Amino acid sequence: MAREIVTIECTEARKEGKSPSRYTTTRNKKLQTEKIQLKKYNPALRRHTVHREIK
């Protein structure tokens, strides 16, 4: 299978001392070899922030 399930986590929440939000998504392992970076909503911060792929 080329698609894998990955977890993305907020990068700004830990700096502010709040709980990071996490989302799950899929990516194509063959076409996208680098880590995913998306803007998603963080309910703890009440704004859209950058979320990066974690292990």
DRENVEXNU-82840 format. One record per residue: x, y, z of N, C-alpha, C, O in turn. Coordinates in Angstrom, 2 decimals. Each point is the difference from the previous one (the first is absolute). Layout:
% residues N
{{X, Y, Z}, {X, Y, Z}, {X, Y, Z}, {X, Y, Z}}
...
This chain:
% residues 55
{{0.84, -1.20, 0.00}, {-0.84, 1.20, 0.00}, {0.88, 1.25, 0.00}, {1.00, 0.06, 0.71}}
{{-1.39, 0.91, -1.49}, {0.76, 1.23, -0.10}, {-0.45, 1.03, 1.04}, {0.78, 0.89, 0.36}}
{{-2.02, -0.99, 0.11}, {-0.50, 0.99, 0.96}, {0.21, -0.49, 1.43}, {-0.20, -1.18, 0.31}}
{{0.61, 2.11, 0.55}, {0.17, -0.35, 1.40}, {-0.70, 1.04, 0.87}, {-0.14, 1.16, -0.40}}
{{-0.31, -1.59, 1.57}, {-0.67, 0.89, 0.94}, {1.07, 0.68, 0.85}, {0.87, -0.66, 0.56}}
{{-0.96, 2.00, -0.47}, {0.97, 0.76, 0.78}, {-0.75, 0.90, 0.98}, {-1.17, 0.33, -0.21}}
{{1.83, 0.05, 1.28}, {-0.55, 0.90, 1.01}, {0.72, 1.33, -0.11}, {1.22, 0.05, -0.08}}
{{-1.99, 1.05, 0.08}, {0.60, 1.33, -0.01}, {-0.36, 0.70, 1.30}, {-1.12, -0.14, 0.51}}
{{2.07, 0.92, 0.03}, {-0.17, 0.64, 1.30}, {0.34, 1.48, -0.11}, {0.86, 0.39, -0.78}}
{{-1.55, 0.43, 1.57}, {0.20, 1.45, 0.01}, {1.41, 0.33, 0.49}, {0.50, -0.61, 0.95}}
{{0.14, 1.59, -1.59}, {1.35, 0.39, 0.37}, {0.02, 1.18, 0.96}, {1.00, 0.21, 0.69}}
{{-2.07, 0.57, -0.63}, {-0.01, 1.22, 0.80}, {-0.56, -0.18, 1.41}, {0.29, 0.82, 0.88}}
{{-1.06, -1.84, -0.64}, {-0.68, -0.17, 1.30}, {0.96, -0.25, 1.15}, {-0.17, 0.56, 1.08}}
{{1.18, -1.37, -1.30}, {0.95, -0.31, 1.09}, {0.79, 1.23, 0.41}, {0.34, 0.14, 1.18}}
{{-0.05, 0.74, -2.12}, {0.72, 1.24, 0.31}, {-0.82, 0.88, 0.95}, {0.56, 0.70, 0.84}}
{{-1.88, -0.74, -1.00}, {-0.90, 0.82, 0.82}, {-0.49, -0.73, 1.24}, {-0.77, 0.56, 0.78}}
{{1.21, -1.81, -0.58}, {-0.36, -0.75, 1.20}, {-1.39, -0.61, -0.05}, {-0.57, -0.30, 1.05}}
{{0.01, 0.12, -2.22}, {-1.33, -0.61, -0.13}, {0.13, -1.37, -0.65}, {1.06, -0.37, -0.52}}
{{-2.14, -0.38, 0.55}, {0.04, -1.35, -0.56}, {-0.03, 0.07, -1.53}, {-0.79, 0.75, -0.57}}
{{1.65, -1.52, -0.09}, {0.04, 0.03, -1.46}, {-1.17, -0.80, -0.58}, {-0.40, -1.03, 0.55}}
{{-0.13, 1.50, -1.65}, {-1.05, -0.75, -0.68}, {0.65, -0.95, -0.99}, {1.05, 0.30, -0.57}}
{{-1.69, -1.44, 0.37}, {0.52, -1.01, -0.92}, {-1.08, -0.40, -0.98}, {-1.18, -0.10, 0.36}}
{{1.59, -0.14, -1.59}, {-0.88, -0.47, -1.06}, {0.66, -1.19, -0.67}, {1.22, -0.12, 0.01}}
{{-2.02, -0.76, -0.60}, {0.54, -1.08, -0.81}, {-0.38, 0.25, -1.45}, {-1.09, 0.50, -0.29}}
{{1.98, -0.86, -0.61}, {-0.23, 0.16, -1.42}, {0.80, -1.07, -0.72}, {0.72, -0.77, 0.63}}
{{-0.84, 0.71, -1.94}, {0.77, -0.96, -0.78}, {0.89, 0.74, -0.98}, {-0.28, 1.14, -0.38}}
{{1.35, -1.81, -0.02}, {0.86, 0.57, -1.02}, {0.51, -1.13, -0.88}, {0.05, -1.16, 0.41}}
{{0.33, 1.52, -1.63}, {0.55, -0.96, -0.94}, {1.50, -0.09, 0.26}, {0.72, 0.96, -0.25}}
{{-0.26, -2.09, 0.72}, {1.39, -0.19, 0.39}, {0.96, 0.13, -1.18}, {1.12, 0.48, 0.16}}
{{-1.54, -0.90, -1.34}, {0.87, 0.02, -1.16}, {0.16, 1.40, -0.60}, {1.08, 0.36, -0.46}}
{{-2.14, 0.43, 0.47}, {0.05, 1.32, -0.62}, {0.43, 1.10, 0.96}, {0.59, 0.99, -0.43}}
{{-0.88, -1.14, 1.70}, {0.29, 1.03, 0.99}, {0.90, -0.61, 1.08}, {-0.48, -0.57, 0.97}}
{{1.80, 0.72, -1.16}, {0.94, -0.66, 0.90}, {0.30, 0.84, 1.24}, {0.38, -0.55, 1.03}}
{{-0.54, 1.88, -1.10}, {0.27, 0.85, 1.15}, {-1.21, 0.02, 0.94}, {-1.08, -0.49, -0.35}}
{{1.27, 1.04, 1.53}, {-1.07, 0.04, 1.00}, {-1.07, 1.02, -0.40}, {0.29, 1.03, -0.60}}
{{-1.53, -1.34, 0.95}, {-1.14, 0.86, -0.33}, {-0.04, 1.20, 0.95}, {0.33, -0.12, 1.18}}
{{-0.72, 1.26, -1.72}, {-0.17, 1.22, 0.79}, {-1.25, 0.70, -0.52}, {-0.04, 0.46, -1.13}}
{{-0.99, -0.39, 1.99}, {-1.29, 0.58, -0.39}, {-0.45, 1.04, 1.02}, {0.43, -0.03, 1.16}}
{{-1.28, 0.94, -1.59}, {-0.63, 0.94, 0.93}, {-1.36, -0.58, 0.38}, {-0.85, -0.23, -0.86}}
{{0.67, -0.01, 2.16}, {-1.25, -0.55, 0.51}, {-0.43, 0.83, 1.20}, {0.77, 0.78, 0.55}}
{{-2.03, -0.96, -0.15}, {-0.55, 0.75, 1.13}, {0.40, -0.65, 1.32}, {-0.10, -1.22, 0.16}}
{{0.56, 2.04, 0.79}, {0.30, -0.47, 1.35}, {-1.05, 0.59, 0.95}, {-0.01, 1.21, 0.22}}
{{-0.86, -2.04, 0.34}, {-1.06, 0.52, 0.88}, {0.51, 0.60, 1.30}, {-0.65, 0.87, 0.56}}
{{1.80, -1.32, -0.07}, {0.55, 0.56, 1.25}, {0.47, 1.44, -0.20}, {-0.16, 0.83, 0.88}}
{{0.73, -0.55, -2.05}, {0.46, 1.35, -0.31}, {-1.06, 0.84, -0.73}, {0.14, 1.22, -0.12}}
{{-1.18, -1.88, -0.35}, {-1.10, 0.61, -0.74}, {0.47, 0.75, -1.26}, {-0.43, 1.12, -0.26}}
{{1.32, -1.75, -0.49}, {0.46, 0.55, -1.28}, {0.66, -1.10, -0.83}, {0.27, -1.09, 0.51}}
{{-0.01, 1.37, -1.77}, {0.68, -0.94, -0.88}, {1.50, 0.10, 0.23}, {0.56, 1.10, 0.06}}
{{0.10, -2.24, 0.08}, {1.43, -0.04, 0.24}, {0.64, -1.06, -0.90}, {-0.70, -0.80, -0.62}}
{{2.02, 0.81, 0.55}, {0.73, -0.99, -0.80}, {0.08, -1.31, 0.78}, {0.38, -0.01, 1.17}}
{{-0.73, -1.07, -1.83}, {0.08, -1.33, 0.58}, {1.00, -0.79, -0.84}, {-0.07, -0.01, -1.23}}
{{1.02, -0.67, 1.91}, {1.01, -0.79, -0.68}, {-0.16, -1.47, 0.36}, {-0.52, -0.36, 1.05}}
{{0.97, -0.47, -1.97}, {-0.06, -1.46, 0.19}, {0.91, -0.43, 1.14}, {1.13, 0.47, 0.12}}
{{-1.64, -1.38, 0.72}, {0.80, -0.60, 1.06}, {0.04, -1.50, -0.22}, {-0.72, -0.51, -0.86}}
{{1.55, -0.19, 1.62}, {0.08, -1.46, -0.16}, {-1.15, -0.68, 0.70}, {-0.09, -1.23, -0.02}}
